[in-house]
Amino acid sequence: MSQRIQCREVFLMVFLCLLLIGAASCDRKERYAGIYREQGVESLKQDENYIELKENGQGVWRVSDDEASFSWRLTNDQIRLYTKSGGVIIVKIEDKDLLEITFPGSKSRYFKKAL
């Protein structure tokens, strides 16, 4: 009987640990959800160029009248944007409210959280 109780306690502890890990990862993802506006762009209005990260892991990048949808995932100190065409864009988290995106052959672009 005591072995059965010990097994049950171990199972309960493992379950609680997994639950806490899951809750912590959801909270972290929710922290980065929101609208990010590009910083330092002279030619475009800031309202016309932004990235929206939704809590459900979906997102949209709007530039003027164009928009591209993507899914996103948080890994370590990066956000990975997965495009519909199969590409992956790696976004560095510079600060909790500042993201850096570097495209091949161009300089970095910075996006600051607005909402």
Steps between C-alpha positions, in 0.01 A plus 500: 500500500778747581668434163175590328481828693861584412430434132196726515703777667773478235240514223335802664835683532588434134156618389528822704848572359376458143201721574724776638734481200204527263355793689833683504548459124150630424558803720825578323337480157217728608758755614620545140157509337404843369567753225857605421566811292819547299742754646708751302314477167480834324334401173204317652261611768536286811130420486552335160781263597450268794505141619217354705571194713179338625481284813383198299834479315375671184615835371492751218758739355350809338688743274281768339225309319680162502482242772649157560372253755726262690515284809748563777670316782714612790831313546757610757567869429365494145168511325475295183256612232386219271375628165240322289761439228714303745753766596613570853589850621694518825422795723735590785341624819708804594281610787154393612356771274760511219552247220785488244459343157797463267427409139767354271691779324344781702549667832296426809153633553362570845139471610373644830189373674209743473218305667 
